[in-house]
Amino acid sequence: MRPFSYDRAADVAEAARLGRDTGQGQTVAPTQFLAGGTTLIDLMKLDVLRPGHVVDINPLADRHSAIEAGPQGLRLGALARMSAVADHEAVKRDYPMIAQALELAASAQLRNMASLGGNLLQRTRCPYFRDTTVKACNKRAPGSGCAAIGGVNRNHAVLGVDDSCIAQYPGDLAVALIALDATLQLEGQGARRLALADLHRPPGGRPDVETNLNPGEVITVIDVPAGPWTRRSLYLKIRDRASYEFAIASAAVALDMDGDRVRQARIGLGGMAYRPWRAREAEAVLVGKALTPEVVEAAAREALKGAVTHGHNDYKPELGRRTLVRALLEAQRMEV
């Protein structure tokens, strides 16, 4: 690990001042924010991230770690720890897909350390990004190419990719939150709101710029609106081993049912895409219909219709379809 200077921000204003060079989501940013550190420290040890300045924002947790559930929805402080939210009774009862997405992530020790905001901003586990001996990585070295396209890409993305990068977004929580139309409160350059769906950028030839956060901005609050679909919701995660592993396919599903017919559906896909993925076309297939095997299969085909594969990950679209089918049928059977 390279030498760096360290500051501890007492509040958002000081974090914004100290973090004005964060470059939010850029590998070459000279300043990085530190919360749980469960991604940052790993990447600094690997020499992938080389910040000369680290700003500790944990003191912000005094004001930004509350968990509040009410008639308007769920309000989560971005400095709340993953384990605290996963264990919260109102979250487990009224937003089970969020609790499940958190429980299935990482290890118990990491969930006790990691913040919600940091979890949303975690970096890809693409081995070519994390190995500095690999020269061709547009996410780490813009303009150098993408070694994964012609390399070992079994776990890489098939949705939302282009020729500049096929890295997979690794998180679970964001997949659930994007399905539930979550929004973020940002502070640092004045207060503003941002839909979670607009937080992560597509590769667009510049995969080194991952988010739409401005330098010095901090996520302070995550808002999840209430809705008749939140209780009939679940997160299904498929992985190579039973624990402490990233998804190769996942589905966050929430349904509002009128008898056996779907009033509204919310679907997020994980393990498939460059960024958290909302399958709106699949949702539209379900509305107004009974969840017959034929309808569920049609929705799953629609969800993966635009998939682009690169050899080793040719299996992923079919796995994604089967995962979504299973998740929808399990959600249908839930007692709410």
DRENDRENTI-771817 format. One line per 3 residues: number of its first residue (from 1); their letters; for each residue x, y, z of N, C-alpha, C, O. Coordinates in steps of 0.05 Angstrom, whole numbers, plus 5000, padded with zeros to 4 digits. Example, Ala and Ser with C-alpha at 12.3 -4.5 7.8 and 13.67 -1.06 7.14 Angstrom:
BEGIN
1> AS> 5264:4886:5156:5246:4910:5156:5264:4934:5156:5285:4934:5169  5257:4955:5142:5273:4979:5143:5258:5001:5157:5268:5023:5161
This chain:
BEGIN
1> MRP> 5017:4976:5000:5000:5000:5000:5018:5025:5000:5038:5026:5014  5010:5045:4984:5026:5069:4982:5019:5089:5005:4998:5087:5016  5038:5106:5011:5033:5126:5032:5009:5144:5024:5005:5150:5001
4> FSY> 4994:5154:5044:4972:5172:5039:4968:5189:5064:4976:5182:5086  4956:5212:5060:4949:5229:5083:4920:5223:5091:4904:5213:5075  4914:5228:5116:4888:5220:5127:4875:5244:5142:4888:5257:5158
7> DRA> 4849:5248:5136:4834:5268:5151:4808:5256:5159:4798:5236:5147  4796:5267:5180:4771:5257:5191:4751:5280:5190:4755:5300:5204  4730:5277:5174:4711:5299:5171:4690:5298:5193:4678:5278:5199
10> ADV> 4686:5321:5206:4667:5323:5228:4638:5325:5218:4619:5317:5233  4633:5335:5194:4606:5339:5184:4608:5339:5153:4629:5336:5141  4584:5341:5141:4583:5340:5111:4598:5363:5099:4612:5359:5079
13> AEA> 4596:5387:5110:4610:5410:5098:4640:5405:5098:4654:5411:5078  4651:5394:5120:4680:5389:5120:4687:5366:5102:4708:5367:5089  4670:5346:5099:4675:5324:5081:4676:5334:5052:4693:5326:5036
16> ARL> 4657:5353:5045:4657:5364:5018:4682:5380:5013:4694:5379:4991  4691:5395:5033:4715:5411:5030:4740:5393:5027:4756:5397:5009  4743:5374:5045:4766:5356:5044:4765:5338:5019:4786:5329:5010
19> GRD> 4741:5331:5010:4738:5312:4988:4733:5325:4961:4721:5312:4943  4741:5349:4958:4735:5363:4932:4750:5351:4909:4743:5356:4886  4769:5333:4914:4784:5320:4892:4776:5290:4891:4791:5274:4879
22> TGQ> 4753:5283:4902:4746:5254:4902:4742:5243:4874:4748:5220:4869  4732:5259:4855:4728:5249:4828:4707:5227:4827:4705:5214:4806  4693:5222:4847:4672:5202:4851:4670:5181:4830:4661:5185:4808
25> GQT> 4679:5157:4838:4677:5134:4820:4699:5132:4800:4698:5114:4783  4719:5149:4801:4742:5148:4783:4766:5135:4796:4774:5143:4818  4777:5115:4783:4799:5101:4794:4823:5119:4800:4837:5114:4820
28> VAP> 4828:5139:4784:4851:5156:4787:4847:5179:4807:4864:5196:4810  4823:5181:4820:4818:5203:4837:4839:5205:4859:4845:5185:4872  4850:5229:4864:4871:5232:4885:4860:5231:4913:4876:5228:4932
31> TQF> 4834:5234:4917:4822:5232:4944:4800:5212:4944:4784:5210:4925  4798:5196:4965:4776:5176:4968:4764:5179:4995:4777:5184:5015  4737:5176:4996:4723:5176:5021:4725:5148:5034:4725:5128:5019
34> LAG> 4726:5147:5060:4727:5122:5075:4704:5120:5094:4700:5137:5111  4688:5098:5091:4667:5093:5111:4674:5066:5123:4690:5065:5142  4661:5044:5114:4669:5017:5124:4696:5008:5114:4710:4993:5127
37> GTT> 4704:5018:5090:4730:5011:5079:4733:4983:5067:4755:4975:5060  4710:4969:5065:4712:4941:5058:4719:4937:5028:4728:4915:5021  4715:4957:5012:4725:4957:4984:4750:4973:4981:4770:4965:4969
40> LID> 4750:4997:4992:4772:5016:4988:4798:5005:4997:4818:5005:4983  4799:4994:5021:4825:4984:5032:4835:4960:5015:4859:4958:5010  4817:4943:5007:4825:4921:4990:4839:4931:4964:4860:4921:4957
43> LMK> 4826:4950:4951:4837:4960:4926:4862:4976:4930:4879:4977:4912  4865:4989:4952:4891:5003:4958:4913:4983:4963:4936:4987:4954  4907:4961:4976:4927:4940:4980:4936:4928:4954:4959:4920:4950
46> LDV> 4917:4925:4935:4923:4914:4909:4937:4934:4890:4945:4927:4868  4939:4959:4899:4951:4980:4883:4933:4988:4859:4943:5001:4840  4908:4981:4860:4889:4990:4840:4881:5019:4845:4881:5035:4826
49> LRP> 4874:5025:4869:4869:5053:4877:4894:5063:4891:4906:5050:4908  4901:5088:4884:4926:5100:4895:4921:5128:4905:4935:5147:4897  4901:5132:4922:4896:5159:4932:4918:5169:4949:4930:5155:4965
52> GHV> 4924:5195:4945:4944:5207:4963:4931:5218:4988:4944:5227:5007  4904:5218:4988:4889:5230:5010:4864:5214:5015:4848:5209:4997  4859:5205:5040:4836:5190:5048:4820:5207:5069:4832:5216:5089
55> VDI> 4794:5210:5064:4777:5226:5083:4757:5207:5096:4740:5196:5083  4760:5204:5122:4743:5187:5138:4717:5202:5144:4717:5223:5156  4694:5191:5135:4668:5204:5139:4652:5190:5160:4628:5195:5163
58> NPL> 4663:5172:5176:4648:5158:5196:4636:5176:5218:4615:5169:5228  4647:5199:5224:4633:5217:5243:4606:5226:5233:4589:5234:5249  4601:5225:5207:4574:5232:5196:4553:5213:5205:4529:5219:5202
61> ADR> 4561:5190:5215:4541:5169:5223:4523:5179:5246:4501:5170:5249  4533:5198:5262:4517:5209:5283:4490:5220:5273:4470:5219:5287  4491:5232:5249:4467:5244:5237:4455:5228:5214:4432:5233:5207
64> HSA> 4470:5209:5203:4462:5197:5178:4463:5166:5180:4472:5153:5161  4454:5155:5202:4453:5125:5204:4426:5115:5214:4423:5092:5221  4406:5133:5216:4380:5125:5226:4365:5107:5207:4369:5108:5182
67> IEA> 4348:5090:5217:4330:5072:5202:4302:5079:5210:4294:5073:5232  4287:5091:5191:4260:5100:5198:4240:5089:5178:4244:5091:5153  4219:5076:5188:4198:5065:5171:4171:5079:5179:4164:5081:5202
70> GPQ> 4156:5088:5158:4131:5101:5163:4112:5098:5140:4118:5084:5121  4089:5112:5140:4070:5109:5119:4080:5117:5092:4070:5107:5071  4099:5135:5091:4110:5145:5065:4132:5126:5054:4138:5128:5030
73> GLR> 4142:5109:5071:4163:5091:5061:4185:5087:5081:4181:5091:5105  4208:5078:5071:4231:5071:5088:4253:5092:5082:4259:5099:5060  4264:5102:5104:4285:5123:5102:4310:5112:5117:4309:5106:5141
76> LGA> 4331:5108:5102:4355:5095:5112:4378:5115:5111:4385:5125:5089  4391:5119:5133:4416:5135:5133:4438:5120:5118:4441:5096:5123  4452:5134:5101:4472:5121:5084:4496:5111:5100:4511:5094:5090
79> LAR> 4499:5120:5125:4521:5110:5142:4512:5088:5160:4527:5078:5177  4486:5079:5158:4477:5056:5172:4493:5031:5163:4499:5029:5139  4499:5013:5180:4513:4989:5173:4494:4968:5161:4470:4967:5169
82> MSA> 4504:4953:5143:4487:4933:5129:4473:4914:5149:4449:4908:5145  4487:4905:5169:4476:4886:5188:4453:4899:5204:4433:4885:5210  4455:4924:5211:4434:4937:5226:4408:4939:5210:4386:4935:5221
85> VAD> 4410:4945:5184:4386:4947:5167:4374:4919:5163:4350:4916:5163  4391:4899:5158:4382:4872:5153:4367:4861:5177:4348:4845:5174  4374:4869:5201:4362:4859:5226:4338:4876:5235:4325:4868:5255
88> HEA> 4332:4897:5222:4311:4915:5231:4283:4902:5226:4278:4893:5203  4266:4902:5246:4241:4887:5244:4223:4899:5222:4211:4883:5207  4221:4925:5220:4204:4937:5199:4214:4931:5171:4198:4927:5152
91> VKR> 4240:4930:5168:4252:4923:5141:4245:4894:5135:4237:4888:5112  4249:4876:5154:4244:4848:5149:4214:4843:5143:4208:4826:5126  4197:4857:5156:4168:4853:5153:4157:4866:5127:4142:4853:5113
94> DYP> 4164:4891:5123:4151:4907:5101:4168:4909:5076:4157:4916:5055  4194:4904:5078:4212:4906:5054:4231:4881:5054:4255:4885:5055  4220:4857:5054:4237:4833:5057:4259:4831:5036:4280:4820:5042
97> MIA> 4254:4841:5012:4275:4838:4992:4300:4853:5000:4322:4845:4993  4297:4876:5014:4320:4891:5023:4335:4876:5044:4360:4873:5043  4321:4865:5064:4334:4849:5085:4348:4825:5073:4371:4819:5081
100> QAL> 4336:4812:5054:4348:4788:5042:4373:4795:5026:4393:4781:5027  4371:4817:5011:4394:4825:4995:4418:4831:5013:4441:4825:5006  4413:4843:5036:4435:4849:5055:4445:4824:5068:4469:4821:5072
103> ELA> 4427:4807:5076:4435:4782:5090:4452:4764:5073:4469:4749:5083  4447:4764:5047:4461:4747:5028:4487:4758:5018:4501:4746:5002  4494:4782:5027:4518:4796:5018:4541:4791:5036:4538:4791:5061
106> ASA> 4564:4785:5025:4589:4784:5040:4588:4765:5064:4574:4745:5063  4603:4772:5085:4603:4756:5110:4592:4773:5132:4588:4797:5130  4586:4759:5155:4575:4774:5178:4594:4796:5187:4585:4818:5194
109> QLR> 4620:4791:5186:4640:4811:5195:4639:4835:5177:4640:4858:5186  4637:4830:5150:4637:4853:5132:4611:4868:5134:4610:4893:5131  4588:4854:5138:4563:4868:5141:4562:4886:5165:4548:4906:5166
112> NMA> 4577:4878:5186:4579:4895:5210:4595:4920:5205:4592:4940:5219  4613:4920:5185:4630:4943:5179:4619:4960:5157:4621:4985:5158  4608:4948:5136:4602:4962:5112:4578:4981:5115:4558:4973:5127
115> SLG> 4579:5005:5104:4557:5023:5104:4540:5019:5079:4549:5008:5059  4515:5028:5081:4497:5026:5058:4507:5042:5034:4508:5032:5012  4515:5067:5039:4525:5083:5017:4549:5071:5004:4551:5071:4979
118> GNL> 4568:5062:5020:4592:5049:5009:4585:5024:4993:4597:5019:4973  4565:5009:5003:4557:4985:4988:4547:4991:4961:4553:4977:4941  4531:5013:4958:4521:5021:4932:4544:5028:4913:4541:5025:4889
121> LQR> 4566:5038:4924:4588:5048:4908:4610:5029:4904:4632:5036:4895  4606:5003:4913:4628:4984:4911:4637:4980:4882:4621:4982:4863  4662:4973:4879:4674:4970:4852:4672:4941:4843:4669:4923:4859
124> TRC> 4675:4938:4817:4672:4911:4805:4694:4892:4815:4716:4900:4823  4687:4866:4815:4707:4846:4821:4719:4834:4796:4731:4812:4797  4717:4847:4774:4730:4838:4749:4760:4833:4755:4774:4851:4764
127> PYF> 4770:4809:4750:4799:4803:4757:4818:4820:4740:4840:4825:4749  4810:4829:4717:4828:4845:4700:4830:4873:4711:4851:4886:4709  4809:4883:4724:4809:4909:4737:4827:4908:4762:4841:4927:4769
130> RDT> 4826:4885:4777:4839:4883:4802:4868:4873:4800:4882:4871:4820  4877:4867:4776:4904:4858:4772:4920:4879:4756:4916:4882:4732  4937:4893:4769:4951:4916:4756:4972:4906:4736:4983:4923:4721
133> TVK> 4978:4880:4735:4996:4871:4714:4982:4869:4687:4995:4867:4666  4956:4870:4687:4940:4870:4662:4938:4898:4652:4928:4916:4666  4948:4903:4629:4949:4931:4619:4923:4940:4606:4916:4964:4608
136> ACN> 4908:4921:4594:4884:4929:4580:4860:4928:4598:4847:4908:4602  4854:4951:4610:4830:4954:4627:4822:4983:4626:4834:5001:4639  4801:4989:4610:4791:5016:4607:4781:5028:4633:4781:5053:4637
139> KRA> 4772:5011:4652:4762:5022:4677:4785:5032:4695:4782:5050:4710  4809:5019:4692:4832:5027:4708:4850:5045:4693:4862:5063:4704  4853:5040:4667:4871:5056:4650:4855:5064:4624:4856:5049:4605
142> PGS> 4841:5086:4624:4824:5094:4601:4839:5093:4575:4862:5103:4572  4826:5080:4555:4837:5079:4528:4855:5055:4524:4866:5052:4502  4858:5037:4544:4877:5015:4541:4864:4990:4530:4878:4971:4522
145> GCA> 4837:4989:4529:4823:4965:4519:4809:4950:4542:4810:4958:4565  4797:4927:4535:4784:4911:4554:4793:4882:4551:4784:4868:4533  4810:4873:4569:4821:4846:4567:4800:4825:4571:4803:4802:4561
148> AIG> 4778:4831:4585:4758:4811:4590:4743:4802:4565:4734:4779:4564  4741:4820:4545:4725:4813:4521:4737:4788:4507:4721:4771:4498  4762:4786:4506:4775:4763:4493:4787:4744:4513:4801:4725:4505
151> GVN> 4782:4749:4539:4795:4733:4560:4775:4715:4574:4755:4707:4563  4781:4709:4599:4764:4692:4616:4742:4710:4627:4747:4727:4644  4717:4707:4617:4696:4725:4623:4671:4711:4633:4648:4720:4629
154> RNH> 4674:4688:4647:4651:4672:4656:4632:4689:4674:4608:4685:4672  4643:4706:4691:4626:4721:4710:4620:4749:4700:4611:4766:4716  4625:4755:4676:4622:4783:4666:4593:4788:4657:4577:4770:4653
157> AVL> 4588:4814:4653:4561:4824:4647:4552:4817:4619:4569:4815:4600  4526:4815:4615:4514:4810:4589:4493:4831:4582:4483:4832:4560  4487:4849:4601:4468:4870:4597:4481:4897:4603:4497:4900:4622
160> GVD> 4475:4917:4586:4486:4944:4591:4515:4947:4584:4528:4966:4593  4526:4929:4568:4555:4930:4562:4560:4942:4534:4541:4944:4518  4584:4950:4529:4593:4957:4503:4622:4948:4499:4633:4935:4517
163> DSC> 4635:4955:4477:4662:4945:4472:4683:4957:4491:4706:4948:4490  4675:4977:4507:4695:4989:4524:4697:4975:4551:4718:4977:4564  4676:4959:4559:4678:4946:4585:4654:4927:4588:4632:4933:4581
166> IAQ> 4660:4902:4598:4639:4883:4604:4640:4875:4634:4631:4853:4641  4651:4892:4651:4652:4885:4679:4624:4883:4691:4605:4897:4682  4621:4866:4710:4595:4862:4723:4593:4878:4749:4612:4879:4765
169> YPG> 4570:4892:4753:4566:4905:4778:4562:4883:4800:4545:4865:4796  4576:4884:4822:4576:4861:4841:4555:4862:4863:4551:4842:4876  4542:4885:4867:4526:4888:4891:4499:4874:4891:4489:4867:4869
172> DLA> 4487:4871:4914:4461:4859:4918:4440:4881:4926:4419:4882:4914  4447:4898:4945:4429:4918:4955:4418:4936:4933:4394:4941:4932  4435:4945:4915:4426:4963:4894:4406:4950:4876:4389:4964:4864
175> VAL> 4408:4924:4872:4389:4910:4855:4361:4911:4867:4341:4915:4853  4359:4907:4893:4334:4909:4907:4324:4938:4907:4300:4943:4902  4341:4957:4912:4333:4985:4914:4324:4996:4887:4305:5012:4886
178> IAL> 4337:4987:4865:4328:4998:4839:4301:4987:4831:4285:5001:4818  4294:4963:4840:4268:4952:4835:4246:4967:4850:4223:4968:4841  4253:4979:4873:4234:4993:4890:4235:5023:4886:4224:5038:4903
181> DAT> 4247:5032:4864:4247:5061:4858:4260:5078:4879:4250:5100:4885  4281:5069:4892:4294:5085:4913:4306:5110:4902:4314:5111:4878  4308:5130:4919:4321:5155:4912:4342:5162:4933:4341:5152:4956
184> LQL> 4362:5178:4926:4384:5185:4944:4383:5214:4950:4377:5231:4933  4389:5221:4975:4394:5248:4983:4424:5253:4983:4439:5238:4996  4433:5272:4968:4462:5279:4965:4467:5306:4978:4451:5324:4975
187> EGQ> 4490:5308:4991:4498:5334:5002:4528:5337:4997:4543:5318:4992  4536:5362:4998:4564:5369:4993:4568:5393:4976:4585:5410:4981  4551:5395:4955:4551:5419:4939:4522:5430:4938:4511:5434:4916
190> GAR> 4511:5434:4961:4483:5438:4964:4469:5411:4964:4481:5391:4958  4444:5411:4972:4429:5386:4974:4415:5381:4947:4404:5400:4935  4415:5356:4938:4399:5349:4915:4391:5319:4917:4403:5304:4932
193> RLA> 4371:5312:4902:4361:5285:4901:4369:5272:4874:4370:5286:4854  4373:5246:4875:4381:5231:4852:4368:5204:4853:4370:5190:4873  4354:5196:4832:4343:5169:4831:4366:5149:4831:4387:5153:4818
196> LAD> 4363:5128:4847:4384:5107:4847:4389:5097:4818:4412:5091:4811  4368:5096:4802:4372:5087:4774:4391:5105:4758:4401:5097:4738  4395:5130:4768:4413:5149:4754:4440:5152:4768:4457:5168:4759
199> LHR> 4445:5136:4789:4471:5138:4803:4494:5127:4786:4515:5140:4784  4490:5103:4775:4512:5090:4760:4510:5096:4731:4488:5094:4719  4532:5102:4719:4533:5108:4690:4538:5083:4673:4550:5064:4683
202> PPG> 4527:5083:4649:4535:5061:4630:4564:5065:4622:4575:5087:4626  4577:5044:4611:4605:5047:4604:4610:5070:4584:4627:5086:4589  4595:5070:4562:4596:5093:4544:4623:5101:4534:4628:5124:4528
205> GRP> 4642:5082:4533:4669:5089:4525:4686:5100:4547:4710:5103:4543  4674:5106:4570:4689:5117:4593:4682:5102:4618:4671:5114:4637  4687:5076:4620:4680:5061:4644:4696:5068:4668:4689:5059:4690
208> DVE> 4716:5085:4665:4731:5094:4688:4715:5115:4705:4722:5120:4728  4694:5126:4693:4676:5144:4708:4651:5129:4713:4634:5125:4695  4647:5120:4738:4626:5101:4744:4600:5113:4754:4579:5100:4751
211> TNL> 4600:5137:4765:4576:5147:4777:4571:5176:4768:4588:5189:4756  4547:5186:4774:4539:5213:4768:4541:5231:4793:4529:5253:4794  4556:5223:4813:4562:5240:4836:4582:5261:4828:4600:5257:4812
214> NPG> 4579:5285:4840:4598:5306:4836:4621:5304:4857:4617:5292:4878  4644:5315:4851:4666:5314:4870:4657:5325:4897:4644:5346:4898  4664:5311:4918:4657:5321:4945:4629:5314:4954:4623:5319:4977
217> EVI> 4612:5303:4937:4585:5296:4945:4585:5270:4962:4600:5251:4956  4567:5270:4981:4564:5247:4999:4535:5238:4998:4517:5255:5000  4530:5212:4995:4503:5201:4998:4497:5202:5028:4511:5190:5044
220> TVI> 4475:5216:5036:4468:5217:5064:4443:5201:5071:4441:5190:5093  4424:5198:5052:4399:5184:5058:4390:5168:5033:4394:5177:5011  4379:5145:5038:4366:5128:5017:4337:5127:5024:4329:5117:5046
223> DVP> 4320:5136:5006:4291:5135:5010:4278:5114:4992:4284:5113:4968  4262:5097:5004:4247:5076:4990:4218:5082:4993:4208:5080:5016  4203:5088:4972:4175:5095:4975:4158:5071:4983:4164:5048:4975
226> AGP> 4137:5076:4998:4118:5054:5005:4103:5047:4981:4099:5063:4962  4093:5022:4980:4076:5013:4958:4064:4986:4965:4073:4972:4982  4042:4979:4951:4028:4954:4957:4044:4929:4950:4036:4907:4956
229> WTR> 4067:4933:4936:4083:4910:4927:4107:4904:4946:4120:4884:4943  4112:4921:4966:4137:4917:4981:4137:4893:4999:4158:4880:5003  4113:4885:5010:4113:4861:5027:4115:4835:5011:4128:4816:5020
232> RSL> 4103:4834:4988:4106:4811:4971:4131:4815:4953:4130:4819:4929  4154:4813:4966:4179:4818:4952:4200:4799:4963:4199:4790:4986  4219:4792:4946:4241:4774:4953:4265:4779:4936:4263:4790:4914
235> YLK> 4288:4771:4946:4313:4772:4932:4324:4744:4930:4330:4731:4950  4327:4734:4905:4338:4708:4900:4366:4710:4888:4369:4724:4868  4385:4697:4901:4413:4700:4892:4424:4672:4885:4423:4654:4901
238> IRD> 4435:4670:4861:4448:4646:4852:4478:4651:4850:4487:4671:4839  4494:4633:4862:4523:4636:4863:4537:4610:4863:4524:4589:4866  4562:4610:4859:4578:4586:4855:4581:4570:4881:4586:4546:4881
241> RAS> 4579:4584:4904:4580:4570:4930:4559:4583:4948:4549:4604:4942  4552:4570:4970:4529:4577:4985:4531:4603:5001:4511:4615:5009  4556:4613:5006:4559:4637:5022:4584:4652:5014:4602:4640:5001
244> YEF> 4585:4677:5022:4609:4694:5017:4618:4693:4988:4641:4688:4982  4599:4697:4970:4604:4696:4942:4586:4716:4928:4564:4721:4936  4596:4727:4906:4580:4746:4890:4561:4731:4871:4566:4708:4864
247> AIA> 4539:4744:4864:4519:4731:4847:4530:4727:4819:4543:4744:4808  4523:4704:4808:4526:4701:4779:4499:4706:4766:4497:4711:4742  4477:4705:4782:4451:4714:4774:4435:4720:4799:4437:4705:4818
250> SAA> 4419:4741:4798:4400:4746:4820:4376:4761:4809:4377:4773:4788  4355:4760:4825:4330:4774:4817:4317:4785:4842:4313:4771:4862  4310:4811:4841:4295:4824:4862:4267:4828:4850:4263:4843:4831
253> VAL> 4247:4816:4863:4220:4816:4852:4200:4826:4873:4202:4818:4896  4182:4844:4865:4161:4854:4882:4135:4855:4866:4135:4865:4844  4114:4844:4878:4088:4841:4864:4065:4853:4880:4064:4849:4904
256> DMD> 4047:4866:4866:4021:4874:4877:4001:4858:4862:3997:4861:4837  3987:4840:4876:3969:4821:4864:3939:4827:4869:3933:4837:4891  3923:4822:4850:3894:4823:4853:3884:4795:4848:3878:4787:4825
259> GDR> 3882:4779:4869:3876:4751:4866:3900:4737:4853:3922:4738:4863  3895:4725:4830:3918:4712:4816:3930:4729:4794:3947:4720:4779  3921:4754:4792:3930:4772:4771:3949:4794:4782:3946:4802:4805
262> VRQ> 3967:4803:4765:3987:4822:4773:3977:4851:4768:3971:4858:4745  3975:4866:4790:3968:4894:4786:3993:4910:4777:3993:4924:4757  4015:4906:4792:4040:4919:4786:4063:4900:4794:4060:4883:4812
265> ARI> 4085:4903:4779:4108:4887:4785:4133:4904:4785:4135:4924:4770  4152:4897:4801:4178:4910:4802:4200:4888:4800:4199:4869:4815  4219:4892:4781:4239:4871:4777:4267:4885:4774:4271:4902:4758
268> GLG> 4286:4876:4791:4314:4883:4787:4330:4858:4782:4324:4837:4793  4350:4860:4766:4368:4838:4760:4396:4843:4769:4407:4865:4765  4409:4823:4781:4437:4825:4789:4453:4803:4776:4442:4783:4767
271> GMA> 4479:4806:4776:4497:4786:4765:4497:4785:4735:4512:4770:4722  4480:4802:4723:4476:4801:4694:4487:4826:4680:4493:4826:4656  4489:4848:4695:4492:4874:4682:4516:4890:4691:4528:4885:4711
274> YRP> 4522:4910:4674:4544:4928:4680:4538:4945:4705:4557:4953:4719  4513:4950:4710:4504:4967:4732:4478:4955:4743:4467:4937:4730  4468:4964:4766:4442:4953:4775:4421:4956:4753:4419:4977:4740
277> WRA> 4405:4935:4748:4389:4933:4724:4359:4931:4731:4351:4913:4745  4344:4949:4720:4315:4948:4723:4303:4936:4697:4308:4946:4675  4287:4915:4700:4276:4901:4677:4247:4911:4672:4228:4896:4677
280> REA> 4244:4935:4663:4217:4947:4660:4201:4933:4638:4177:4930:4641  4214:4924:4617:4199:4910:4596:4187:4884:4606:4165:4877:4598  4202:4871:4623:4191:4846:4635:4168:4852:4653:4148:4837:4654
283> EAV> 4169:4874:4668:4147:4882:4685:4122:4886:4669:4100:4878:4677  4125:4900:4646:4102:4906:4629:4088:4880:4619:4064:4880:4615  4103:4859:4614:4092:4834:4605:4073:4822:4626:4054:4809:4619
286> LVG> 4079:4827:4652:4064:4814:4673:4038:4829:4681:4019:4816:4690  4037:4855:4676:4015:4871:4686:3988:4862:4674:3985:4860:4650  3969:4857:4692:3942:4849:4683:3939:4820:4677:3917:4811:4669
289> KAL> 3960:4804:4681:3958:4776:4674:3962:4758:4699:3974:4766:4719  3951:4734:4697:3956:4714:4717:3985:4703:4713:3995:4702:4690  3998:4696:4735:4025:4686:4733:4026:4657:4725:4033:4639:4741
292> TPE> 4018:4651:4701:4020:4624:4690:4048:4619:4682:4064:4638:4679  4056:4594:4679:4083:4588:4670:4090:4602:4644:4113:4611:4640  4071:4603:4626:4075:4616:4600:4081:4646:4603:4099:4656:4589
295> VVE> 4065:4659:4620:4069:4688:4623:4096:4694:4637:4110:4712:4629  4102:4678:4657:4127:4682:4672:4151:4677:4653:4171:4692:4654  4150:4657:4636:4171:4652:4617:4174:4674:4597:4196:4682:4590
298> AAA> 4151:4685:4588:4152:4707:4569:4165:4732:4582:4181:4746:4569  4159:4737:4607:4171:4760:4621:4202:4756:4624:4217:4774:4619  4210:4732:4630:4238:4726:4633:4253:4729:4607:4275:4739:4606
301> REA> 4241:4720:4585:4253:4724:4559:4257:4754:4552:4277:4762:4541  4237:4769:4559:4238:4798:4554:4260:4811:4570:4274:4829:4561  4263:4802:4595:4283:4814:4613:4311:4810:4602:4328:4828:4606
304> LKG> 4317:4788:4589:4344:4782:4579:4347:4786:4549:4366:4776:4537  4327:4799:4537:4326:4800:4507:4351:4814:4495:4360:4806:4474  4362:4833:4509:4384:4848:4497:4412:4837:4505:4431:4851:4502
307> AVT> 4413:4813:4516:4438:4803:4526:4459:4800:4504:4453:4791:4482  4484:4807:4511:4507:4804:4493:4528:4787:4508:4537:4795:4529  4536:4765:4496:4555:4747:4510:4582:4747:4495:4584:4756:4472
310> HGH> 4602:4736:4509:4629:4736:4498:4644:4710:4503:4667:4709:4509  4629:4688:4500:4643:4662:4502:4638:4647:4528:4619:4632:4531  4655:4652:4548:4653:4638:4573:4626:4645:4587:4617:4628:4603
313> NDY> 4615:4668:4583:4590:4676:4596:4566:4671:4579:4545:4683:4583  4568:4654:4559:4545:4648:4542:4522:4635:4557:4499:4636:4549  4528:4623:4580:4507:4610:4596:4490:4630:4611:4468:4623:4621
316> KPE> 4499:4654:4614:4486:4673:4632:4457:4680:4625:4440:4681:4643  4451:4686:4600:4423:4694:4594:4403:4672:4603:4382:4678:4614  4409:4647:4597:4391:4625:4605:4389:4623:4636:4368:4619:4647
319> LGR> 4412:4626:4649:4411:4625:4679:4395:4649:4689:4380:4646:4709  4398:4672:4677:4383:4695:4686:4353:4691:4682:4338:4699:4700  4346:4679:4660:4317:4674:4655:4306:4655:4676:4285:4659:4687
322> RTL> 4321:4633:4681:4311:4614:4701:4310:4625:4729:4292:4619:4744  4329:4642:4736:4329:4655:4762:4304:4673:4765:4291:4672:4786  4298:4688:4745:4274:4706:4746:4249:4690:4748:4231:4697:4763
325> VRA> 4246:4669:4732:4223:4652:4733:4219:4641:4761:4197:4643:4772  4239:4631:4773:4238:4620:4800:4230:4641:4820:4213:4636:4838  4242:4665:4818:4236:4686:4837:4207:4695:4835:4193:4700:4855
328> LLE> 4196:4697:4810:4168:4706:4807:4149:4685:4818:4129:4692:4832  4154:4660:4814:4136:4640:4824:4138:4638:4854:4117:4632:4867  4162:4642:4866:4164:4642:4895:4149:4666:4907:4137:4664:4928
331> AQR> 4151:4689:4894:4137:4713:4904:4107:4709:4903:4093:4718:4920  4098:4696:4882:4069:4691:4879:4058:4675:4903:4036:4679:4911  4074:4657:4913:4066:4639:4934:4069:4651:4962:4061:4638:4982
334> MEV> 4080:4674:4964:4085:4686:4990:4058:4693:5004:4039:4701:4991  4058:4689:5030:4035:4698:5046:4041:4726:5058:4060:4730:5072  4023:4745:5051:4028:4772:5059:4003:4783:5074:4003:4806:5083
